[in-house]
Amino acid sequence: MNVLASNTVLYCKNWHDMVAFYKDTMGFKQSFRKDDWFIEFVVTAGSHLSLADEAKCTISSSAGKGITLSFKVAQLSTLHRELKEQGVKPSAITSHSWRAPYFYI
């Protein structure tokens, strides 16, 4: 298999709030939008994150259960500080046996 790109779609109850978070807080750039219910953001050149308003879809939100989005960034501590400055409440930076520091938001 030769994967050229990937896209994760999250079905959201609070679509407008989620769009604002990924656009304004995370700084992702919009690559596609369908009316007022579906938006796609560029994460990396071949990776996208889409948000769909569950009220306008046949698939319901999982309410955040069973979903983890993981992003590797160059300056983890800088991002952690910037998110806190924006009012986001990230967990402490920690590391497990895989030796990669991380935090949750």
C-alpha positions in Angstrom: 0.0 0.0 0.0 1.3 3.4 -0.9 -0.6 6.0 1.1 -0.4 9.4 -0.4 -2.4 11.3 2.2 -4.6 10.8 5.2 -7.6 12.5 6.7 -9.2 12.1 10.1 -12.8 13.2 10.4 -14.3 14.1 13.8 -18.0 14.4 14.1 -18.8 17.2 16.5 -21.7 18.3 18.6 -20.2 21.8 19.1 -18.9 22.2 15.5 -18.4 26.0 15.6 -16.4 25.8 18.9 -14.3 22.9 17.5 -13.6 24.9 14.2 -12.5 27.9 16.3 -10.2 25.7 18.4 -8.4 24.0 15.5 -8.2 27.2 13.5 -7.5 29.9 16.1 -5.9 28.0 19.0 -4.0 25.3 17.1 -3.4 27.5 14.0 -4.3 24.9 11.4 -5.0 26.3 7.9 -8.3 25.6 6.2 -7.9 23.6 2.9 -11.6 22.9 2.2 -15.0 23.9 3.5 -18.5 22.7 2.6 -21.1 25.3 3.6 -21.5 25.6 7.4 -21.1 21.9 8.4 -17.8 20.5 7.1 -14.2 21.9 7.2 -10.9 20.3 6.4 -7.6 21.6 7.9 -4.0 20.9 6.8 -2.0 19.3 9.6 1.0 18.4 7.4 1.5 18.2 3.6 -0.2 14.7 3.5 -2.2 14.8 6.6 -5.6 16.5 7.2 -8.1 16.9 10.0 -11.7 17.4 9.1 -14.6 18.4 11.4 -18.2 17.6 10.5 -21.3 18.9 12.3 -23.1 15.8 13.6 -26.4 17.6 13.3 -26.0 17.6 9.6 -24.5 14.1 9.2 -25.6 10.5 9.4 -22.7 9.7 11.8 -23.0 10.8 15.5 -20.3 12.3 17.6 -18.4 9.9 20.0 -18.3 12.8 22.5 -14.5 12.4 22.6 -14.6 8.8 23.9 -12.0 6.6 22.4 -10.3 9.3 20.4 -6.7 10.4 20.7 -5.1 12.8 18.2 -1.3 12.9 18.5 0.9 15.6 17.0 4.6 15.6 17.2 5.9 19.2 17.3 9.4 20.8 17.3 9.1 22.8 20.5 6.7 20.9 22.9 7.4 23.2 25.9 6.8 26.3 23.8 3.5 25.0 22.5 2.5 24.0 26.1 3.2 27.6 27.3 1.4 29.2 24.4 -1.7 27.1 24.9 -1.8 28.0 28.6 -1.5 31.7 27.6 -4.5 31.3 25.3 -6.6 29.9 28.2 -6.3 26.2 27.3 -5.6 23.9 30.3 -3.1 21.3 29.1 -1.9 18.6 31.4 1.7 18.6 32.7 4.4 17.5 30.2 5.3 13.9 31.0 6.8 10.8 29.4 6.1 7.1 29.5 8.1 4.1 28.4 8.1 5.1 24.8 10.3 8.1 25.9 8.4 10.7 24.0 7.3 13.7 26.1 3.7 14.6 25.7 0.7 16.5 27.2 -3.0 16.2 26.9 -5.5 19.0 26.0 
